[in-house]
């Protein structure tokens, strides 16, 4: 059977959390924008119409929200890696593309952020 190229997309999750290097960024939560592209095989769910045959993106989203809400990373890179770990290790995504942005973080820019791509091999050594 050929490898599936299916993806689950979660767009523009608007969250709040502690993120940044400056003292004032460590004092109160800021807006954080998260986008996820999760590579999963959706064939079984497409046939069965049963959520148990798929990655439950509602449950995953709740886990990401709780993680961001309780985290206090200095770097968006670290926050993105933590989110990717949830997607891959906890929810079994074959691959997670995670984009984390801080709206208004730079003068004259809509936002600044990172986009990372991680799979199981990135977390095997943990």
Secondary structure as GFF3:
##gff-version 3
##sequence-region A 1 126
A	DSSP	beta_strand	7	19	.	.	.	ID=ss1
A	DSSP	three_ten_helix	23	26	.	.	.	ID=ss2
A	DSSP	beta_strand	30	39	.	.	.	ID=ss3
A	DSSP	alpha_helix	43	48	.	.	.	ID=ss4
A	DSSP	three_ten_helix	51	53	.	.	.	ID=ss5
A	DSSP	alpha_helix	57	70	.	.	.	ID=ss6
A	DSSP	beta_strand	72	73	.	.	.	ID=ss7
A	DSSP	alpha_helix	76	85	.	.	.	ID=ss8
A	DSSP	pi_helix	86	90	.	.	.	ID=ss9
A	DSSP	beta_strand	95	103	.	.	.	ID=ss10
A	DSSP	beta_strand	111	119	.	.	.	ID=ss11
A	DSSP	three_ten_helix	120	122	.	.	.	ID=ss12
###
